Amino acid sequence: MFKLGDEEGEGKMNDPNGLAICRDRILISQSNNCILNYQMNGKFISRIGKPGKGELEFYGPLGLTFDESNGEVYICDSDNHRIQILSKELTYKAQFGQDNLNYPLEVKLTKEFIYILDVSNPCLHLYNYNLVLHKSIISRGSGLQLFYPYFFYIDNSNNILITARSSDCIILFDSKFDIIHKISIVYPTGIAVDNRGRVIVVGDGCEYILHIF
């Protein structure tokens, strides 16, 4: 066991938001508009980014994830309404989403699509790897009354679980984006699935274990 974050200097944490772990590194997004890069043993390597709207600049970086196939990093640059992609070496590679994203909170990858949860729209956007929008679901007017989506999980069959804090519910979509279940839970936040197939939801100070699959 070890603790991340130096007491002083560039490795000092300041209101961390997002966490991503790959084979050889740990990345943490911070409210002071940068990304901290650590070795797997907790040793600080580097600090990436500064406030701004350009390449390798951030306003409110939140969720981030690795592409396991090539080590690239996808970062929700939330207040800039975009996703930034960094190379395995953490240099700038690309950005996308400015025309569709309002406040991206979480990003996850499958073999086919880049999934982005947008809080302010609210929508779940699917982009292909050419960075072209493929589909948007749970947008306003869909009748789902999905207010403030907070977190989502994609299982191995590409079923999608979304927690909606202000709607007091969890919504499960199948791989064709049809609704399978809608379950009422007070103020749900984090969600995961354990190795027994149980859906574990944390909400408003309580922990619920739901058998959905």
GROMACS elastic network, one bead per residue, 0.5 to 0.9 nm:
[ bonds ]
;  ai    aj funct       b0    kb
    2    41     6  0.75525   500
    2    42     6  0.66280   500
    3     6     6  0.88419   500
    3    42     6  0.67764   500
    4    11     6  0.87130   500
    4    12     6  0.88822   500
    4    13     6  0.83356   500
    4    38     6  0.80018   500
    4    41     6  0.89810   500
    4    42     6  0.54497   500
    4    43     6  0.76041   500
    4    44     6  0.79744   500
    5     8     6  0.86227   500
    5    11     6  0.56650   500
    5    12     6  0.51705   500
    5    13     6  0.54623   500
    5    36     6  0.89118   500
    5    38     6  0.89268   500
    5    42     6  0.79584   500
    5    43     6  0.84918   500
    5    44     6  0.74227   500
    6     9     6  0.70092   500
    6    10     6  0.78834   500
    6    13     6  0.70806   500
    6    43     6  0.89725   500
    6    44     6  0.76973   500
    7    11     6  0.76022   500
    7    12     6  0.54305   500
    7    13     6  0.79967   500
    8    11     6  0.67935   500
    8    12     6  0.52145   500
    8    13     6  0.87122   500
    9    12     6  0.56713   500
   10    13     6  0.82913   500
   10    36     6  0.83793   500
   10    44     6  0.86901   500
   10    46     6  0.75718   500
   10    47     6  0.63875   500
   11    36     6  0.68877   500
   11    37     6  0.84842   500
   11    38     6  0.88182   500
   11    44     6  0.59553   500
   11    45     6  0.80446   500
   11    46     6  0.73937   500
   11    47     6  0.70726   500
   12    36     6  0.88402   500
   13    16     6  0.64423   500
   13    28     6  0.89169   500
   13    30     6  0.73298   500
   13    36     6  0.81316   500
   14    30     6  0.61603   500
   14    31     6  0.66060   500
   14    32     6  0.66066   500
   15    29     6  0.87929   500
   15    30     6  0.57590   500
   15    31     6  0.55482   500
   15    32     6  0.76194   500
   16    19     6  0.82242   500
   16    28     6  0.65325   500
   16    29     6  0.57880   500
   16    31     6  0.62569   500
   16    32     6  0.86934   500
   16    62     6  0.86338   500
   17    28     6  0.70589   500
   17    29     6  0.54319   500
   17    30     6  0.54178   500
   17    31     6  0.67292   500
   17    60     6  0.89777   500
   17    61     6  0.76096   500
   17    62     6  0.54727   500
   17    63     6  0.72310   500
   18    27     6  0.80546   500
   18    28     6  0.54666   500
   18    30     6  0.72424   500
   18    61     6  0.78274   500
   18    62     6  0.51635   500
   18    64     6  0.61720   500
   18    65     6  0.88950   500
   18   106     6  0.87893   500
   19    26     6  0.72942   500
   19    27     6  0.57958   500
   19    29     6  0.66037   500
   19    62     6  0.86319   500
   19    63     6  0.70846   500
   19    64     6  0.65960   500
   19    65     6  0.77419   500
   20    25     6  0.84753   500
   20    26     6  0.58693   500
   20    27     6  0.52267   500
   20    28     6  0.65848   500
   20    29     6  0.88062   500
   20    63     6  0.82609   500
   20    64     6  0.60430   500
   20    65     6  0.52583   500
   20    66     6  0.66785   500
   20    73     6  0.88424   500
   21    24     6  0.79111   500
   21    25     6  0.60844   500
   21    27     6  0.64736   500
   21    28     6  0.89542   500
   21    40     6  0.84196   500
   21    65     6  0.76767   500
   21    66     6  0.72642   500
   22    25     6  0.54844   500
   22    26     6  0.64732   500
   22    27     6  0.85365   500
   22    40     6  0.86951   500
   22    65     6  0.86418   500
   22    66     6  0.64416   500
   22    67     6  0.85654   500
   22    68     6  0.71329   500
   22    71     6  0.75848   500
   23    26     6  0.85690   500
   23    40     6  0.79728   500
   23    68     6  0.83704   500
   23    71     6  0.88117   500
   24    38     6  0.87583   500
   24    39     6  0.62893   500
   24    40     6  0.57276   500
   25    37     6  0.69528   500
   25    38     6  0.55978   500
   25    40     6  0.51410   500
   25    41     6  0.86469   500
   25    42     6  0.87517   500
   26    36     6  0.81151   500
   26    37     6  0.59463   500
   26    38     6  0.50221   500
   26    39     6  0.61654   500
   26    40     6  0.62322   500
   26    42     6  0.80323   500
   27    35     6  0.65705   500
   27    36     6  0.55953   500
   27    38     6  0.63477   500
   27    39     6  0.89220   500
   27    64     6  0.82028   500
   27    65     6  0.87041   500
   28    34     6  0.85353   500
   28    35     6  0.55481   500
   28    36     6  0.51514   500
   28    37     6  0.68054   500
   28    38     6  0.84122   500
   28    62     6  0.89027   500
   28    64     6  0.81619   500
   29    32     6  0.86797   500
   29    33     6  0.75567   500
   29    34     6  0.61475   500
   29    36     6  0.64847   500
   29    60     6  0.85961   500
   29    61     6  0.58258   500
   29    62     6  0.59693   500
   29    63     6  0.74244   500
   29    64     6  0.75315   500
   29    75     6  0.84552   500
   30    33     6  0.57879   500
   30    34     6  0.56364   500
   30    35     6  0.61626   500
   30    36     6  0.76905   500
   30    60     6  0.75437   500
   30    61     6  0.65229   500
   30    62     6  0.73558   500
   31    34     6  0.73646   500
   31    59     6  0.80996   500
   31    60     6  0.56817   500
   31    61     6  0.67740   500
   31    62     6  0.79966   500
   32    35     6  0.89768   500
   32    50     6  0.79678   500
   32    51     6  0.75534   500
   32    58     6  0.88000   500
   32    59     6  0.80664   500
   32    60     6  0.74019   500
   32    61     6  0.85937   500
   33    49     6  0.68120   500
   33    50     6  0.56314   500
   33    51     6  0.53386   500
   33    52     6  0.83331   500
   33    57     6  0.74686   500
   33    58     6  0.51362   500
   33    59     6  0.54456   500
   33    60     6  0.56937   500
   33    61     6  0.61164   500
   33    77     6  0.89155   500
   34    47     6  0.67705   500
   34    48     6  0.56063   500
   34    50     6  0.55402   500
   34    51     6  0.74831   500
   34    56     6  0.87011   500
   34    57     6  0.77128   500
   34    58     6  0.66653   500
   34    59     6  0.85487   500
   34    60     6  0.85677   500
   34    61     6  0.72436   500
   35    46     6  0.84900   500
   35    47     6  0.58046   500
   35    48     6  0.50236   500
   35    49     6  0.63681   500
   35    50     6  0.87785   500
   35    61     6  0.79945   500
   36    44     6  0.77125   500
   36    45     6  0.78607   500
   36    46     6  0.61907   500
   36    48     6  0.63679   500
   36    49     6  0.89956   500
   37    43     6  0.87869   500
   37    44     6  0.62920   500
   37    45     6  0.54562   500
   37    46     6  0.51760   500
   37    47     6  0.60837   500
   37    48     6  0.75759   500
   38    41     6  0.77981   500
   38    42     6  0.57034   500
   38    43     6  0.54768   500
   38    45     6  0.51717   500
   38    46     6  0.71847   500
   39    42     6  0.53393   500
   39    43     6  0.52135   500
   39    44     6  0.64553   500
   39    45     6  0.66550   500
   40    43     6  0.73242   500
   44    47     6  0.85364   500
   48    56     6  0.72035   500
   48    57     6  0.85778   500
   48    90     6  0.76865   500
   48    91     6  0.88316   500
   49    52     6  0.87629   500
   49    55     6  0.85228   500
   49    57     6  0.50636   500
   49    58     6  0.65954   500
   50    56     6  0.71004   500
   50    58     6  0.60965   500
   50    59     6  0.83672   500
   51    54     6  0.88772   500
   51    56     6  0.88733   500
   51    57     6  0.53563   500
   51    58     6  0.50769   500
   51    59     6  0.57957   500
   51    60     6  0.86939   500
   52    55     6  0.84435   500
   52    56     6  0.83884   500
   52    58     6  0.53986   500
   52    59     6  0.62953   500
   52    80     6  0.85045   500
   53    56     6  0.82907   500
   53    57     6  0.55318   500
   53    58     6  0.62144   500
   53    59     6  0.73007   500
   53    80     6  0.65189   500
   54    57     6  0.52074   500
   54    58     6  0.77656   500
   55    58     6  0.83367   500
   55    84     6  0.81346   500
   55    92     6  0.63158   500
   55    93     6  0.86455   500
   55    94     6  0.83289   500
   55    95     6  0.83111   500
   56    84     6  0.78347   500
   56    86     6  0.82912   500
   56    91     6  0.76741   500
   56    92     6  0.60392   500
   57    77     6  0.86385   500
   58    61     6  0.60875   500
   58    77     6  0.57845   500
   58    78     6  0.81691   500
   58    79     6  0.79073   500
   58    80     6  0.70387   500
   58    84     6  0.89745   500
   59    77     6  0.61615   500
   59    78     6  0.65932   500
   59    79     6  0.51281   500
   59    80     6  0.58900   500
   60    76     6  0.82757   500
   60    77     6  0.60318   500
   60    78     6  0.53873   500
   60    79     6  0.54537   500
   60    80     6  0.77736   500
   61    64     6  0.82097   500
   61    75     6  0.68336   500
   61    76     6  0.55701   500
   61    78     6  0.56429   500
   61    79     6  0.76550   500
   61    80     6  0.88245   500
   61   105     6  0.85891   500
   62    75     6  0.71392   500
   62    76     6  0.54328   500
   62    77     6  0.66507   500
   62    78     6  0.65436   500
   62   104     6  0.79840   500
   62   105     6  0.59582   500
   62   106     6  0.71343   500
   63    74     6  0.84625   500
   63    75     6  0.61421   500
   63    76     6  0.53409   500
   63    77     6  0.83497   500
   63    78     6  0.87297   500
   63   104     6  0.80760   500
   63   105     6  0.56634   500
   63   107     6  0.60957   500
   63   108     6  0.88585   500
   64    73     6  0.69864   500
   64    74     6  0.54813   500
   64    76     6  0.60529   500
   64   105     6  0.89033   500
   64   106     6  0.68452   500
   64   107     6  0.61331   500
   64   108     6  0.79185   500
   65    72     6  0.84936   500
   65    73     6  0.57448   500
   65    74     6  0.54135   500
   65    75     6  0.67533   500
   65   106     6  0.86871   500
   65   107     6  0.66161   500
   65   108     6  0.63900   500
   65   109     6  0.78037   500
   66    69     6  0.86409   500
   66    70     6  0.84277   500
   66    71     6  0.59364   500
   66    72     6  0.57196   500
   66    74     6  0.63864   500
   66    75     6  0.89946   500
   66    88     6  0.89675   500
   66   108     6  0.85256   500
   66   109     6  0.82275   500
   67    70     6  0.58754   500
   67    71     6  0.52459   500
   67    72     6  0.52100   500
   67    73     6  0.62218   500
   67    74     6  0.76767   500
   67   108     6  0.89718   500
   67   109     6  0.70208   500
   67   110     6  0.89056   500
   68    71     6  0.55050   500
   68    72     6  0.76552   500
   69    72     6  0.81409   500
   70    87     6  0.84204   500
   70    88     6  0.69936   500
   71    86     6  0.89523   500
   71    87     6  0.69755   500
   71    89     6  0.83763   500
   72    85     6  0.68418   500
   72    86     6  0.56589   500
   72    89     6  0.81605   500
   72    90     6  0.77496   500
   72    93     6  0.88686   500
   73    84     6  0.80684   500
   73    85     6  0.55328   500
   73    86     6  0.50392   500
   73    87     6  0.64508   500
   73    88     6  0.70095   500
   73    90     6  0.75669   500
   74    83     6  0.65198   500
   74    84     6  0.58508   500
   74    86     6  0.66124   500
   74   107     6  0.72015   500
   74   108     6  0.84116   500
   74   109     6  0.89931   500
   75    78     6  0.87254   500
   75    82     6  0.85022   500
   75    83     6  0.54643   500
   75    84     6  0.52557   500
   75    85     6  0.64199   500
   75    86     6  0.80851   500
   75   106     6  0.84876   500
   75   107     6  0.73441   500
   76    79     6  0.88413   500
   76    80     6  0.88230   500
   76    81     6  0.80353   500
   76    82     6  0.64595   500
   76    84     6  0.67772   500
   76   103     6  0.83717   500
   76   104     6  0.56684   500
   76   105     6  0.62175   500
   76   106     6  0.65796   500
   76   107     6  0.67616   500
   76   116     6  0.84078   500
   77    80     6  0.55519   500
   77    81     6  0.62713   500
   77    82     6  0.54126   500
   77    83     6  0.55443   500
   77    84     6  0.66075   500
   77   103     6  0.82118   500
   77   104     6  0.71672   500
   77   105     6  0.85027   500
   78    81     6  0.51140   500
   78    82     6  0.64076   500
   78    83     6  0.78188   500
   78   101     6  0.85371   500
   78   102     6  0.75282   500
   78   104     6  0.50734   500
   78   105     6  0.65662   500
   78   118     6  0.89345   500
   79    82     6  0.79424   500
   79   102     6  0.78225   500
   79   103     6  0.61958   500
   79   104     6  0.82081   500
   80    83     6  0.85162   500
   80    98     6  0.77371   500
   80   102     6  0.82885   500
   80   103     6  0.79571   500
   81    96     6  0.89028   500
   81    97     6  0.68752   500
   81    98     6  0.53977   500
   81    99     6  0.83040   500
   81   100     6  0.80796   500
   81   101     6  0.52103   500
   81   102     6  0.50471   500
   81   103     6  0.55447   500
   81   104     6  0.65836   500
   82    95     6  0.67034   500
   82    96     6  0.56380   500
   82    98     6  0.50123   500
   82    99     6  0.84847   500
   82   100     6  0.84749   500
   82   101     6  0.62074   500
   82   102     6  0.79173   500
   82   103     6  0.80223   500
   82   104     6  0.71256   500
   83    94     6  0.84283   500
   83    95     6  0.54954   500
   83    96     6  0.54757   500
   83    97     6  0.62028   500
   83    98     6  0.81022   500
   83   101     6  0.86874   500
   83   104     6  0.78100   500
   83   107     6  0.85607   500
   83   116     6  0.88441   500
   84    92     6  0.77395   500
   84    93     6  0.77434   500
   84    94     6  0.59789   500
   84    96     6  0.67892   500
   85    90     6  0.87659   500
   85    91     6  0.86741   500
   85    92     6  0.65346   500
   85    93     6  0.55078   500
   85    94     6  0.51042   500
   85    95     6  0.58723   500
   85    96     6  0.84811   500
   86    89     6  0.75910   500
   86    90     6  0.50339   500
   86    91     6  0.53167   500
   86    93     6  0.51143   500
   86    94     6  0.70678   500
   86    95     6  0.89046   500
   87    91     6  0.52890   500
   87    92     6  0.63501   500
   87    93     6  0.59117   500
   87    94     6  0.89991   500
   88    91     6  0.75011   500
   89    92     6  0.89714   500
   90    93     6  0.86480   500
   92    95     6  0.86039   500
   95    98     6  0.84476   500
   95   131     6  0.85244   500
   96    99     6  0.81778   500
   96   101     6  0.89825   500
   96   131     6  0.64945   500
   96   132     6  0.83986   500
   97   100     6  0.53947   500
   97   101     6  0.54016   500
   97   102     6  0.87781   500
   97   127     6  0.88948   500
   97   131     6  0.80490   500
   97   132     6  0.85568   500
   97   133     6  0.81386   500
   98   101     6  0.56431   500
   98   102     6  0.77828   500
   99   102     6  0.85593   500
  100   125     6  0.85030   500
  100   133     6  0.83677   500
  101   104     6  0.62245   500
  101   116     6  0.87016   500
  101   118     6  0.65032   500
  101   120     6  0.86047   500
  101   121     6  0.77920   500
  101   123     6  0.87235   500
  101   125     6  0.83838   500
  102   118     6  0.65131   500
  102   119     6  0.75345   500
  102   120     6  0.58941   500
  102   121     6  0.63421   500
  102   122     6  0.85662   500
  103   117     6  0.84877   500
  103   118     6  0.53817   500
  103   119     6  0.56465   500
  103   120     6  0.55765   500
  103   121     6  0.76839   500
  103   122     6  0.88177   500
  104   107     6  0.77707   500
  104   116     6  0.65131   500
  104   117     6  0.57335   500
  104   119     6  0.62432   500
  104   120     6  0.79908   500
  105   116     6  0.74257   500
  105   117     6  0.57120   500
  105   118     6  0.57715   500
  105   119     6  0.63291   500
  105   149     6  0.89551   500
  105   150     6  0.75248   500
  105   151     6  0.80223   500
  106   115     6  0.81486   500
  106   116     6  0.57596   500
  106   117     6  0.52026   500
  106   118     6  0.74607   500
  106   150     6  0.82437   500
  106   151     6  0.68728   500
  106   152     6  0.77333   500
  107   114     6  0.70945   500
  107   115     6  0.55877   500
  107   117     6  0.64599   500
  108   113     6  0.86107   500
  108   114     6  0.60716   500
  108   115     6  0.51794   500
  108   116     6  0.66407   500
  108   117     6  0.87913   500
  108   152     6  0.87432   500
  108   153     6  0.83235   500
  108   154     6  0.80826   500
  109   112     6  0.79085   500
  109   113     6  0.61194   500
  109   115     6  0.60661   500
  109   116     6  0.88520   500
  109   154     6  0.89079   500
  110   113     6  0.53924   500
  110   114     6  0.65108   500
  110   115     6  0.79015   500
  110   154     6  0.84308   500
  110   158     6  0.80482   500
  111   114     6  0.84630   500
  112   127     6  0.87536   500
  112   128     6  0.65807   500
  112   129     6  0.74697   500
  113   126     6  0.59767   500
  113   127     6  0.55599   500
  113   129     6  0.65399   500
  113   134     6  0.84008   500
  114   125     6  0.79835   500
  114   126     6  0.55518   500
  114   127     6  0.50147   500
  114   128     6  0.61398   500
  114   129     6  0.70391   500
  114   131     6  0.83418   500
  115   124     6  0.67956   500
  115   125     6  0.57426   500
  115   127     6  0.66113   500
  116   123     6  0.81610   500
  116   124     6  0.56389   500
  116   125     6  0.51136   500
  116   126     6  0.64990   500
  116   127     6  0.81095   500
  117   122     6  0.77550   500
  117   123     6  0.61321   500
  117   125     6  0.64621   500
  117   149     6  0.74948   500
  117   150     6  0.79913   500
  117   151     6  0.75556   500
  117   152     6  0.75696   500
  118   121     6  0.60658   500
  118   122     6  0.54179   500
  118   123     6  0.51929   500
  118   124     6  0.60940   500
  118   125     6  0.74803   500
  118   148     6  0.88325   500
  118   149     6  0.76316   500
  118   150     6  0.88301   500
  119   123     6  0.69657   500
  119   124     6  0.87788   500
  119   147     6  0.81530   500
  119   148     6  0.55368   500
  119   149     6  0.56961   500
  119   150     6  0.70524   500
  120   123     6  0.79416   500
  120   147     6  0.87044   500
  120   148     6  0.71288   500
  120   149     6  0.86864   500
  121   124     6  0.89978   500
  121   139     6  0.66751   500
  121   140     6  0.70799   500
  121   148     6  0.88281   500
  122   137     6  0.89300   500
  122   138     6  0.68850   500
  122   139     6  0.55637   500
  122   140     6  0.66427   500
  122   146     6  0.72908   500
  122   147     6  0.69837   500
  122   148     6  0.68536   500
  122   149     6  0.69177   500
  123   136     6  0.62736   500
  123   137     6  0.57222   500
  123   138     6  0.51568   500
  123   140     6  0.77460   500
  123   146     6  0.89081   500
  123   149     6  0.82550   500
  124   135     6  0.83889   500
  124   136     6  0.56346   500
  124   137     6  0.52728   500
  124   138     6  0.63284   500
  124   139     6  0.75640   500
  125   133     6  0.72438   500
  125   134     6  0.77092   500
  125   135     6  0.59814   500
  125   137     6  0.65423   500
  125   138     6  0.89962   500
  126   132     6  0.86385   500
  126   133     6  0.60821   500
  126   134     6  0.54485   500
  126   135     6  0.51797   500
  126   136     6  0.61613   500
  126   137     6  0.84094   500
  127   130     6  0.77796   500
  127   131     6  0.56516   500
  127   132     6  0.53685   500
  127   134     6  0.50859   500
  127   135     6  0.70947   500
  127   136     6  0.89194   500
  128   131     6  0.53879   500
  128   132     6  0.55992   500
  128   133     6  0.65544   500
  128   134     6  0.62338   500
  129   132     6  0.72631   500
  130   133     6  0.88632   500
  131   134     6  0.89028   500
  133   136     6  0.79012   500
  136   139     6  0.69728   500
  137   142     6  0.82515   500
  137   177     6  0.75609   500
  138   141     6  0.82812   500
  138   142     6  0.60196   500
  138   143     6  0.84123   500
  138   144     6  0.68349   500
  138   145     6  0.86009   500
  138   146     6  0.70509   500
  139   142     6  0.58822   500
  139   143     6  0.88737   500
  139   144     6  0.85371   500
  139   146     6  0.82135   500
  140   143     6  0.75647   500
  140   144     6  0.82094   500
  140   145     6  0.77456   500
  140   146     6  0.79905   500
  141   144     6  0.77779   500
  141   145     6  0.80400   500
  142   145     6  0.75042   500
  142   146     6  0.87693   500
  143   146     6  0.81971   500
  144   147     6  0.88170   500
  144   171     6  0.88766   500
  145   167     6  0.65894   500
  146   149     6  0.66272   500
  146   163     6  0.89090   500
  146   164     6  0.59795   500
  146   165     6  0.85109   500
  146   166     6  0.76283   500
  146   167     6  0.56375   500
  146   168     6  0.88327   500
  146   169     6  0.82520   500
  146   171     6  0.88992   500
  147   164     6  0.59920   500
  147   165     6  0.68848   500
  147   166     6  0.51742   500
  147   167     6  0.52654   500
  147   168     6  0.87087   500
  148   163     6  0.86243   500
  148   164     6  0.55952   500
  148   165     6  0.57127   500
  148   166     6  0.56183   500
  148   167     6  0.73807   500
  149   152     6  0.82038   500
  149   162     6  0.68677   500
  149   163     6  0.57174   500
  149   165     6  0.60942   500
  149   166     6  0.77547   500
  149   167     6  0.83231   500
  149   189     6  0.85244   500
  150   162     6  0.74851   500
  150   163     6  0.57179   500
  150   164     6  0.57952   500
  150   165     6  0.63251   500
  150   188     6  0.80889   500
  150   189     6  0.59052   500
  150   190     6  0.75162   500
  151   161     6  0.83373   500
  151   162     6  0.58939   500
  151   163     6  0.55059   500
  151   164     6  0.76848   500
  151   188     6  0.89273   500
  151   189     6  0.63992   500
  151   190     6  0.59079   500
  151   191     6  0.68582   500
  152   160     6  0.68849   500
  152   161     6  0.53585   500
  152   163     6  0.62977   500
  152   190     6  0.78722   500
  152   191     6  0.68182   500
  152   192     6  0.84048   500
  153   159     6  0.81986   500
  153   160     6  0.57424   500
  153   161     6  0.51379   500
  153   162     6  0.66571   500
  153   191     6  0.67719   500
  153   192     6  0.64723   500
  153   193     6  0.81489   500
  154   157     6  0.78430   500
  154   158     6  0.54860   500
  154   159     6  0.56213   500
  154   161     6  0.65080   500
  155   158     6  0.52108   500
  155   159     6  0.55316   500
  155   160     6  0.67724   500
  155   161     6  0.83982   500
  155   193     6  0.79696   500
  156   159     6  0.74520   500
  157   160     6  0.89013   500
  157   174     6  0.82199   500
  157   175     6  0.69395   500
  158   173     6  0.87973   500
  158   174     6  0.68909   500
  158   175     6  0.50286   500
  158   176     6  0.87593   500
  159   172     6  0.70345   500
  159   173     6  0.56567   500
  159   175     6  0.50235   500
  159   176     6  0.84132   500
  159   177     6  0.80392   500
  160   171     6  0.80548   500
  160   172     6  0.56062   500
  160   173     6  0.50363   500
  160   174     6  0.63181   500
  160   175     6  0.73020   500
  160   177     6  0.80054   500
  161   170     6  0.68427   500
  161   171     6  0.57651   500
  161   173     6  0.65042   500
  161   174     6  0.88970   500
  161   191     6  0.79085   500
  161   192     6  0.88075   500
  162   169     6  0.85221   500
  162   170     6  0.55989   500
  162   171     6  0.53204   500
  162   172     6  0.65369   500
  162   173     6  0.83967   500
  162   191     6  0.79959   500
  163   167     6  0.86685   500
  163   168     6  0.80863   500
  163   169     6  0.62835   500
  163   171     6  0.66662   500
  163   187     6  0.84982   500
  163   188     6  0.57319   500
  163   189     6  0.59881   500
  163   190     6  0.72588   500
  163   191     6  0.72293   500
  163   201     6  0.84894   500
  164   167     6  0.53324   500
  164   168     6  0.60546   500
  164   169     6  0.55678   500
  164   170     6  0.61167   500
  164   171     6  0.79105   500
  164   187     6  0.73530   500
  164   188     6  0.63942   500
  164   189     6  0.73230   500
  165   168     6  0.53732   500
  165   169     6  0.70246   500
  165   170     6  0.86623   500
  165   185     6  0.88119   500
  165   186     6  0.76021   500
  165   188     6  0.51213   500
  165   189     6  0.61679   500
  165   203     6  0.83020   500
  166   169     6  0.81465   500
  166   186     6  0.85622   500
  166   187     6  0.63150   500
  166   188     6  0.84132   500
  167   170     6  0.85442   500
  167   184     6  0.84440   500
  167   185     6  0.87861   500
  167   186     6  0.83206   500
  167   187     6  0.74820   500
  167   188     6  0.88541   500
  168   183     6  0.84757   500
  168   184     6  0.57712   500
  168   185     6  0.51079   500
  168   188     6  0.63398   500
  169   182     6  0.66625   500
  169   183     6  0.53310   500
  169   186     6  0.69415   500
  169   187     6  0.73834   500
  169   188     6  0.67398   500
  170   181     6  0.79832   500
  170   182     6  0.57133   500
  170   183     6  0.51808   500
  170   184     6  0.65247   500
  170   185     6  0.69735   500
  170   188     6  0.73266   500
  170   201     6  0.89762   500
  171   179     6  0.71415   500
  171   180     6  0.77596   500
  171   181     6  0.58477   500
  171   183     6  0.65070   500
  171   184     6  0.89564   500
  172   177     6  0.88175   500
  172   178     6  0.84209   500
  172   179     6  0.58970   500
  172   180     6  0.55256   500
  172   181     6  0.51268   500
  172   182     6  0.63925   500
  172   183     6  0.85253   500
  172   212     6  0.89998   500
  173   176     6  0.75464   500
  173   177     6  0.50787   500
  173   178     6  0.52680   500
  173   180     6  0.55108   500
  173   181     6  0.73033   500
  174   177     6  0.51711   500
  174   178     6  0.55651   500
  174   179     6  0.65103   500
  174   180     6  0.64282   500
  175   178     6  0.75033   500
  176   179     6  0.89145   500
  177   180     6  0.89039   500
  179   182     6  0.75163   500
  181   212     6  0.84000   500
  185   188     6  0.61040   500
  185   201     6  0.89454   500
  185   203     6  0.75408   500
  185   208     6  0.85971   500
  186   203     6  0.64936   500
  186   204     6  0.69832   500
  187   202     6  0.86822   500
  187   203     6  0.52720   500
  187   204     6  0.55425   500
  188   191     6  0.81367   500
  188   201     6  0.66954   500
  188   202     6  0.59409   500
  188   204     6  0.66155   500
  189   201     6  0.70776   500
  189   202     6  0.56499   500
  189   203     6  0.52495   500
  189   204     6  0.75626   500
  190   200     6  0.82670   500
  190   201     6  0.58058   500
  190   202     6  0.52004   500
  190   203     6  0.71868   500
  191   199     6  0.70930   500
  191   200     6  0.56740   500
  191   202     6  0.64155   500
  192   198     6  0.83594   500
  192   199     6  0.58537   500
  192   200     6  0.53315   500
  192   201     6  0.66899   500
  193   196     6  0.79084   500
  193   197     6  0.58507   500
  193   198     6  0.54703   500
  193   200     6  0.59101   500
  193   201     6  0.87545   500
  194   197     6  0.54568   500
  194   198     6  0.55236   500
  194   199     6  0.67036   500
  194   200     6  0.73493   500
  195   198     6  0.74322   500
  196   199     6  0.89735   500
  197   211     6  0.75437   500
  197   212     6  0.80872   500
  197   213     6  0.64631   500
  198   209     6  0.67807   500
  198   210     6  0.61249   500
  198   211     6  0.51249   500
  198   212     6  0.68632   500
  198   213     6  0.72112   500
  199   208     6  0.84910   500
  199   209     6  0.59343   500
  199   210     6  0.50857   500
  199   211     6  0.59946   500
  199   212     6  0.65204   500
  199   213     6  0.80116   500
  200   207     6  0.73589   500
  200   208     6  0.60138   500
  200   210     6  0.60974   500
  200   211     6  0.85250   500
  201   206     6  0.86358   500
  201   207     6  0.60027   500
  201   208     6  0.51685   500
  201   209     6  0.61708   500
  201   210     6  0.74334   500
  202   205     6  0.72121   500
  202   206     6  0.59872   500
  202   208     6  0.61114   500
  202   209     6  0.85522   500
  203   206     6  0.53338   500
  203   207     6  0.61873   500
  203   208     6  0.74182   500
  204   207     6  0.83465   500
